[in-house]
């Protein structure tokens, strides 16, 4: 009985570790895309150790009881190494001002420059304001394997987003934001969530052209938290999807005016999540 419990536990842990490996691999791609090579290298190592840990967990669930603890021990060790590398990689990611400098007209390496022409001045200033104010944002796609049940696909997960607006004062500040999803072959994205100051608090219906969205529109309503003492506004959400996503990229765009009377004092930033695994990669 004890051996059976260990075998089933090993299989379940292997699946969970494999999902973590996917998250580390996505983080490696994200940091490589913005030029954080060391962080990308560490995330890649974390993904490799996580996948190795998952493989050892599967092996442990199949081996005989006499040698069951050997692969499990190595699986746990590999899991700890993967977690340590991911924390190290998180610490090596560039700070907002460092990213702004890299994306500016004089940024290095050259391939990461974004605002090289005079037409990009307003965008560059908005991004600099966001970096100086300390605006923070996270955008992640999580994956889960569900227990088989009638009408419930095995794969699924959530689209998690979060951003914090410092220096926010009610009746003085203003903001607006949107979360866009891009399908293969479409140049313009569909809005899956959005909000603004004094906006309506209700879920956003799916884009008109999306007859059968892969996500649940009822979960698109964000959570807004205003901390009066610290003058910070936090907005977060978790959009549920079942099966596999039918879009390959996400874009979170936020515009923030600490003083809504100053239209030129806007802070604007965009967070992207690209190359999201779709049906062909499951």
C-alpha positions as CSV (number, residue, x, y, z in Angstrom):
1,X,0.0,0.0,0.0
2,X,2.8,2.4,0.9
3,X,4.6,1.7,-2.4
4,X,1.5,2.3,-4.3
5,X,1.0,5.7,-2.6
6,X,4.6,6.6,-3.4
7,X,4.1,5.6,-7.0
8,X,0.9,7.6,-7.5
9,X,2.4,10.6,-5.7
10,X,5.5,10.4,-7.8
11,X,3.4,10.5,-11.0
12,X,1.3,13.5,-9.8
13,X,4.4,15.4,-8.7
14,X,6.0,14.7,-12.2
15,X,3.1,16.3,-14.0
16,X,3.2,19.4,-11.7
17,X,7.0,19.7,-12.2
18,X,6.6,19.4,-16.0
19,X,4.1,22.3,-15.9
20,X,6.7,24.4,-13.9
21,X,9.2,23.5,-16.6
22,X,7.0,25.0,-19.2
23,X,6.7,28.2,-17.1
24,X,10.5,28.4,-16.8
25,X,10.9,27.9,-20.6
26,X,8.4,30.7,-21.3
27,X,10.3,33.0,-18.8
28,X,13.5,32.1,-20.7
29,X,12.0,33.1,-24.0
30,X,10.6,36.3,-22.5
31,X,13.9,37.4,-20.9
32,X,15.9,36.5,-24.1
33,X,13.5,38.7,-26.1
34,X,14.2,41.8,-24.0
35,X,18.0,41.2,-23.9
36,X,18.5,39.7,-20.4
37,X,20.8,36.9,-21.5
38,X,22.0,35.8,-18.1
39,X,18.5,35.6,-16.8
40,X,17.4,33.7,-19.9
41,X,20.3,31.2,-19.4
42,X,19.3,30.6,-15.8
43,X,15.7,30.1,-16.7
44,X,16.7,27.7,-19.4
45,X,18.7,25.7,-16.8
46,X,15.7,25.8,-14.5
47,X,13.5,24.4,-17.2
48,X,16.0,21.6,-18.0
49,X,16.2,20.6,-14.4
50,X,12.4,20.7,-14.0
51,X,11.9,18.5,-17.0
52,X,14.6,16.1,-15.7
53,X,12.9,16.1,-12.3
54,X,9.6,15.2,-14.0
55,X,11.3,12.4,-16.0
56,X,12.8,10.9,-12.8
57,X,9.4,11.2,-11.1
58,X,7.8,9.2,-14.0
59,X,10.6,6.6,-13.7
60,X,10.0,6.4,-10.0
61,X,6.3,5.7,-10.5
62,X,7.2,2.7,-12.8
63,X,10.1,1.2,-11.0
64,X,9.9,-1.6,-8.4
65,X,9.4,-0.7,-4.8
66,X,12.9,-1.7,-3.8
67,X,14.5,1.0,-5.8
68,X,11.6,3.5,-5.8
69,X,13.2,6.0,-3.5
70,X,16.4,6.4,-5.6
71,X,14.8,8.2,-8.6
72,X,12.5,10.1,-6.2
73,X,15.4,11.4,-4.3
74,X,17.1,12.6,-7.4
75,X,13.8,14.1,-8.6
76,X,13.4,16.1,-5.4
77,X,17.0,17.3,-5.7
78,X,16.5,18.3,-9.4
79,X,13.3,20.2,-8.4
80,X,15.2,22.2,-5.7
81,X,17.9,23.1,-8.2
82,X,15.3,24.2,-10.7
83,X,13.6,26.4,-8.2
84,X,16.9,27.9,-7.1
85,X,17.9,28.7,-10.7
86,X,14.5,30.3,-11.3
87,X,14.9,32.6,-8.2
88,X,18.4,33.5,-9.3
89,X,17.1,34.3,-12.8
90,X,14.4,36.5,-11.4
91,X,17.0,38.5,-9.6
92,X,19.0,38.9,-12.8
93,X,16.2,40.5,-14.7
94,X,16.7,44.1,-15.7
95,X,15.0,46.9,-13.7
96,X,12.6,49.3,-15.5
97,X,15.1,52.1,-16.1
98,X,17.6,49.6,-17.4
99,X,15.0,48.3,-19.9
100,X,14.1,51.8,-20.9
101,X,17.8,52.7,-21.6
102,X,18.2,49.5,-23.6
103,X,15.1,50.3,-25.7
104,X,16.0,53.9,-26.2
105,X,17.6,55.5,-29.3
106,X,21.1,54.9,-27.8
107,X,20.4,51.4,-26.3
108,X,22.8,48.5,-26.7
109,X,22.7,46.1,-28.3
110,X,21.3,47.8,-31.3
111,X,18.7,45.2,-32.1
112,X,16.8,46.1,-28.9
113,X,16.3,49.7,-29.7
114,X,12.6,50.6,-30.1
115,X,12.4,54.4,-30.2
116,X,14.9,55.4,-32.8
117,X,12.9,58.0,-34.8
118,X,11.5,61.4,-33.8
119,X,7.9,60.0,-34.3
120,X,8.6,57.7,-31.3
121,X,9.3,60.6,-28.9
122,X,5.9,60.6,-27.1
123,X,6.1,56.8,-26.7
124,X,9.6,57.0,-25.3
125,X,8.6,59.7,-22.8
126,X,5.5,57.8,-21.7
127,X,7.7,54.7,-21.1
128,X,10.2,56.8,-19.2
129,X,7.5,58.2,-17.0
130,X,6.3,54.7,-16.2
131,X,9.9,53.6,-15.3
132,X,10.4,56.7,-13.1
133,X,7.1,56.2,-11.3
134,X,7.8,52.6,-10.7
135,X,4.8,51.1,-12.5
136,X,4.9,47.3,-12.2
137,X,3.1,44.7,-14.3
138,X,3.0,41.0,-14.7
139,X,1.4,38.9,-17.4
140,X,1.6,35.1,-17.4
141,X,-0.2,32.1,-18.9
142,X,-0.4,29.2,-16.5
143,X,-1.0,25.6,-17.5
144,X,-2.7,22.8,-15.6
145,X,-3.7,19.2,-16.1
146,X,-7.2,18.5,-14.7
147,X,-8.6,15.3,-13.5
148,X,-10.6,13.6,-16.3
149,X,-14.3,14.2,-16.0
150,X,-17.3,14.3,-18.3
151,X,-17.2,17.6,-20.3
152,X,-13.9,18.8,-18.7
153,X,-10.8,18.8,-21.0
154,X,-7.6,17.5,-19.5
155,X,-5.7,20.7,-20.3
156,X,-6.5,24.2,-19.2
157,X,-5.2,27.0,-17.1
158,X,-5.5,30.8,-16.5
159,X,-4.3,34.0,-18.0
160,X,-3.0,36.0,-15.0
161,X,-2.3,39.7,-15.1
162,X,-1.5,42.3,-12.5
163,X,-0.2,45.9,-12.4
164,X,0.3,48.5,-9.8
165,X,-0.1,52.3,-10.2
166,X,1.8,54.2,-7.5
167,X,0.8,57.8,-6.5
168,X,-2.8,57.2,-7.3
169,X,-5.3,59.6,-5.8
170,X,-9.0,59.3,-6.3
171,X,-10.6,62.2,-8.1
172,X,-7.2,63.4,-9.2
173,X,-5.6,60.5,-11.1
174,X,-6.8,58.7,-14.2
175,X,-6.0,55.4,-16.0
176,X,-7.1,53.1,-18.8
177,X,-5.9,49.7,-19.8
178,X,-6.6,46.8,-22.1
179,X,-5.6,43.2,-22.6
180,X,-5.4,42.1,-26.2
181,X,-5.1,38.6,-27.6
182,X,-3.7,37.9,-31.1
183,X,-4.8,34.9,-33.2
184,X,-2.6,33.5,-36.0
185,X,-3.1,35.4,-39.2
186,X,-4.7,38.4,-37.6
187,X,-2.9,41.7,-37.5
188,X,-5.2,43.3,-34.9
189,X,-5.9,41.8,-31.6
190,X,-9.2,41.1,-29.8
191,X,-9.8,42.8,-26.5
192,X,-10.4,40.1,-23.8
193,X,-10.3,42.5,-20.8
194,X,-10.1,46.2,-20.2
195,X,-10.9,48.9,-17.7
196,X,-10.7,52.6,-16.9
197,X,-11.3,55.1,-14.2
198,X,-14.9,55.0,-13.1
199,X,-15.6,52.2,-15.6
200,X,-18.4,49.7,-15.4
201,X,-17.8,46.6,-13.2
202,X,-18.9,43.8,-15.4
203,X,-17.3,41.0,-17.5
204,X,-16.3,42.0,-21.0
205,X,-18.0,40.0,-23.8
206,X,-15.7,38.2,-26.3
207,X,-14.8,40.0,-29.6
208,X,-17.6,39.8,-32.1
209,X,-15.6,37.8,-34.6
210,X,-14.8,35.1,-32.1
211,X,-17.7,32.8,-32.2
212,X,-16.2,30.2,-29.8
213,X,-13.5,31.7,-27.6
214,X,-11.1,29.4,-25.9
215,X,-11.5,31.3,-22.6
216,X,-14.4,31.9,-20.3
217,X,-15.6,35.6,-20.8
218,X,-17.4,35.5,-17.4
219,X,-14.0,35.5,-15.7
220,X,-12.7,38.6,-17.5
221,X,-13.8,41.0,-14.7
222,X,-10.7,42.4,-12.9
223,X,-10.2,43.0,-9.2
224,X,-9.4,46.6,-8.3
225,X,-7.8,47.4,-4.9
226,X,-7.1,51.0,-3.8
227,X,-4.8,51.4,-0.8
228,X,-5.5,55.0,0.4
229,X,-2.6,55.0,2.9
230,X,0.1,54.2,0.4
231,X,-1.7,55.8,-2.6
232,X,-1.4,52.7,-4.8
233,X,-4.0,51.2,-7.0
234,X,-3.6,47.5,-7.8
235,X,-5.6,45.8,-10.7
236,X,-5.4,42.1,-11.2
237,X,-7.3,39.3,-12.9
238,X,-7.3,35.6,-13.7
239,X,-9.1,34.6,-16.9
240,X,-9.9,30.9,-17.0
241,X,-9.6,28.8,-20.2
242,X,-10.3,25.2,-21.0
243,X,-8.5,23.0,-23.5
244,X,-5.9,25.0,-25.4
245,X,-5.7,28.7,-26.3
246,X,-6.6,29.6,-29.8
247,X,-4.3,32.7,-29.8
248,X,-0.5,32.9,-29.8
249,X,0.2,36.3,-28.2
250,X,-1.0,38.6,-25.5
251,X,-0.5,42.3,-25.0
252,X,-1.3,44.3,-21.8
253,X,-1.2,48.1,-22.4
254,X,-1.7,50.6,-19.5
255,X,-1.9,54.4,-19.6
256,X,-1.8,56.3,-16.4
257,X,-2.1,60.0,-15.6
258,X,-1.1,60.8,-11.9
259,X,-2.7,64.2,-12.5
260,X,-5.5,63.8,-15.0
261,X,-5.4,67.6,-15.6
262,X,-1.9,67.1,-17.2
263,X,-2.5,65.3,-20.5
264,X,1.2,65.3,-21.3
265,X,2.2,63.7,-18.1
266,X,1.1,60.3,-19.1
267,X,2.9,57.1,-18.1
268,X,2.4,54.3,-20.6
269,X,3.8,50.8,-20.8
270,X,3.2,47.6,-22.7
271,X,3.8,44.0,-21.5
272,X,3.8,41.2,-24.1
273,X,3.6,37.5,-23.8
274,X,4.5,35.9,-27.2
275,X,4.8,32.4,-28.7
276,X,2.1,31.0,-26.4
277,X,1.8,27.2,-27.1
278,X,-1.3,26.5,-29.1
279,X,-3.1,23.3,-30.4
280,X,-0.2,22.3,-32.5
281,X,2.2,22.1,-29.5
282,X,0.1,20.1,-27.1
